[in-house]
């Protein structure tokens, strides 16, 4: 994983949580977690690329915020992989 080697597990996990749980934008994640500039036009690509490595796209933004704790809730495989990564 390219970005795991670049940023480490904690930062990558923080990016995943910020997007999947907090529903932050790519730009906000890039500014707050990656400590990189993220201009209004064209910012957030580094955060987006980290998420794309897990197969996470815009449709999953905030998906775990909406999760109501129901153990029968079925997530797409990319979300399950992200959850496992965060919890490992």
MIROPA-349062 format. One record per residue (C-alpha): residue number from 1; residue in one letter; x, y, z. Coordinates in steps of 0.1 Angstrom, whole numbers. Layout:
ATOM seba pator    xx    yy    zz
ATOM  NUM     A     X     Y     Z
...
END
This chain:
ATOM seba pator    xx    yy    zz
ATOM    1     X     0     0     0
ATOM    2     X    16    31   -12
ATOM    3     X     1    55    13
ATOM    4     X     6    33    43
ATOM    5     X    43    34    36
ATOM    6     X    42    72    31
ATOM    7     X    20    82    61
ATOM    8     X    19    52    85
ATOM    9     X   -11    33    99
ATOM   10     X   -23    59   123
ATOM   11     X   -26    87    97
ATOM   12     X   -42    64    72
ATOM   13     X   -67    52    99
ATOM   14     X   -74    88   108
ATOM   15     X   -82    96    71
ATOM   16     X  -106    66    69
ATOM   17     X  -123    76   101
ATOM   18     X  -126   113    91
ATOM   19     X  -143   103    58
ATOM   20     X  -164    73    68
ATOM   21     X  -175    84   103
ATOM   22     X  -172   122   104
ATOM   23     X  -181   127    68
ATOM   24     X  -154   153    62
ATOM   25     X  -145   165    27
ATOM   26     X  -113   155    10
ATOM   27     X  -100   190    14
ATOM   28     X  -107   192    52
ATOM   29     X   -90   158    57
ATOM   30     X   -60   169    37
ATOM   31     X   -57   201    58
ATOM   32     X   -65   187    92
ATOM   33     X   -49   153    91
ATOM   34     X   -23   154    64
ATOM   35     X   -13   189    72
ATOM   36     X   -12   199    36
ATOM   37     X   -26   228    17
ATOM   38     X   -59   221     1
ATOM   39     X   -70   250   -22
ATOM   40     X  -107   254   -29
ATOM   41     X  -101   245   -65
ATOM   42     X   -82   212   -69
ATOM   43     X   -75   205   -32
ATOM   44     X   -79   172   -14
ATOM   45     X   -64   149   -40
ATOM   46     X   -40   133   -16
ATOM   47     X   -68   124     8
ATOM   48     X   -89   111   -21
ATOM   49     X   -61    89   -33
ATOM   50     X   -57    73     1
ATOM   51     X   -94    66     2
ATOM   52     X   -93    52   -34
ATOM   53     X   -66    27   -24
ATOM   54     X   -93    11    -3
ATOM   55     X  -119    14   -30
ATOM   56     X  -138    41   -11
ATOM   57     X  -156    67   -33
ATOM   58     X  -180    96   -27
ATOM   59     X  -210    74   -21
ATOM   60     X  -195    61    12
ATOM   61     X  -189    95    27
ATOM   62     X  -202    94    63
ATOM   63     X  -216    59    59
ATOM   64     X  -205    49    94
ATOM   65     X  -221    80   109
ATOM   66     X  -254    68    96
ATOM   67     X  -248    33   109
ATOM   68     X  -272    27   137
ATOM   69     X  -253    -1   154
ATOM   70     X  -275   -29   139
ATOM   71     X  -252   -59   135
ATOM   72     X  -273   -71   106
ATOM   73     X  -262   -40    86
ATOM   74     X  -243   -52    56
ATOM   75     X  -215   -30    42
ATOM   76     X  -197   -33     9
ATOM   77     X  -165   -52    10
ATOM   78     X  -143   -20     8
ATOM   79     X  -160    -6    39
ATOM   80     X  -155   -39    58
ATOM   81     X  -118   -38    48
ATOM   82     X  -115    -2    60
ATOM   83     X  -131   -11    93
ATOM   84     X  -108   -41    98
ATOM   85     X   -78   -19    89
ATOM   86     X   -89     8   115
ATOM   87     X   -94   -19   142
ATOM   88     X   -62   -38   136
END
